[in-house]
Amino acid sequence: MGLLTPWRWDPASEQLIQEGFINVLKTRYSDIMRHLRIASTRMASRVREDMDPNKYLQFDIIRDYPPLSMSLEVWRGLCRVSELVPFLSYYFL
């Protein structure tokens, strides 16, 4: 016999909860990454004269200027993934 509690869990709702959670993550991830790319672009444009501060998808340049909240290795990995899979830049970044 299972533990009786006043709460009930509807297993059919689990899929809807998971889909909602994933949708929120997609929205927040793209928003956070956009702000990080802009910050990195601003840092790079202060140091490099050839950097256009309005083009924040120049991964080959911004990969060397990580945002303050991220290590260089992690930032380079994210920039490399974005270069290899261009549709990520459009849909998720």
N, C-alpha and C positions, 0 to 999 in steps of 0.2 A: 504494500500500500504506500502510495506517495505522500509527500508532505502536503498538508492542506493549508492553504493561505487564502486570504481574502482577494488576492490578485489572480487574474487569469491572463495567460499569454495566448494570443491567437496566432498560430503558426502561419496562417495565410497572410498576415500582416508583415511578416518578416521580409518577404521579397520587396514590398513597397517601401519599408523602412530602409533597406539596403539601397534601393534605387534612389531614394531621396538623399541619402548620405553621399552617394557617389556624385550626384548632380551638384550638391553643395561644394564638394571637394573640387570638382572641375571648375566651377566658377571662381572659387577662392584661389586655386592654384594659378590660373591664368592671370588673375588680378595681382597676386603677390609677385609672380615672375615678371610681369610688365613693370612694376615699380622697381624691382631689382635691376632689370635691364636699363631702365632710365637712369638710375643712380650710377650704374657702372659706366654708362655712356657719358654722363656728366664728368665723372672722374677722369675718363680717358680724354675727353675734349679739353680738359684743363692742362693736360700734359702734352698732348699731341696736336700739332697744328693741322694735320691732314684729316682729323676726325670731324665728321659732321655731327654736331650735337643733336640734330633732329632725326637722325637715322639710328635707332637703337637696336637694329637687327644685324649690325656688323660684328658677328661673332668672332671673326678672326682677330679683331682689335680688342673688343671688350673682354675677351677671355683672360687677358692679362691684368684686368682691373676689377677684382671681385668687390662686391658690396661689403660694407663693414660687418654685416651679420653672417658672412659666409667665408669659409676657408678657400684658398686659391685652388686647391685640388678639386673640391666639390664644384666650384664655379666653372672650372675648365671642363669638368665632366658634363655639366649641364649644357655648356656652350657647344661641346663636341656632339652631343646627342642632337641638339637643335640643328647643327650643320648637316648631320647625316640623314636626318629625317625631316625634310623641309615642311611637310604638312603639320608637324607639331608646332612650328612657329605660327602657322595660321590659326589652328584650332585651339591649341592649349597654351601657347605662350603669348 
